Amino acid sequence: MKLLVVEDETKTGDYLRQGLSEAGFVVDLARTGLDGHHLAMTEDYDLIVLDVMLPDVDGWRILQSLRQAGRRTPVLFLTARDSVEDRVAGLELGADDYLVKPFAFSELLARVRTLLRRGSAPLLANRLELADLVLDLTRRRATRAGQKLNLTQKEFALLELLLRHQGEVLPRSLIASQVWDMNFDSDSNAIDVAIRRLRAKVDEGFEPKLIQTVRGMGYALDLPDAG
Ligand code: CA
């Protein structure tokens, strides 16, 4: 799951990025309204955390522009002003929820999870599986044939993506955009390295092999062809 955080205050932005990354999300952080607007219009995010008070383009205008362009990405806005008018304005412009600063991180995380669940229920099954490989998203646990796999956060995100798209060939560019943040250098071989490590954990010592390399195209998670 990939989130965009638009927040100009350095400390708050860093804190949100770190906390949400630790909670297992891939996070892009925009520190200006213009950057945030650009990313929100051009990239696919599962949710946007949007600060209202930004020095260049404020959160309301970003939200309005997104909705006018038909982008339905759930938006949780952050407001420092606890005025009724503000909240009403935000919700009328198409925000999905709001949080008044200062807030506890646990509260933000709970709101984010609720919005994601509401936004795309079928995508948020608690459990993804293929053959005897099981990913428990609630407990953030992966098992193969009942044995626990020790995955890093990146490996977990990668496996989650592959499982959500099982049977499809995923190009490196798509993997990069969904599992790494915007600072990722897609020319690097980090994806191949990550796949190799993941494969060692998921497939070594188990049958059948599930992670397939599709030469010149990318990777797929699938049962091998019976023939
Ligand atoms: Ca601000």
Residues whose N, C-alpha, C, O or C-beta is under 5 A from the ligand:
A	BS01	CA	D8 E9 D51 M53 L54
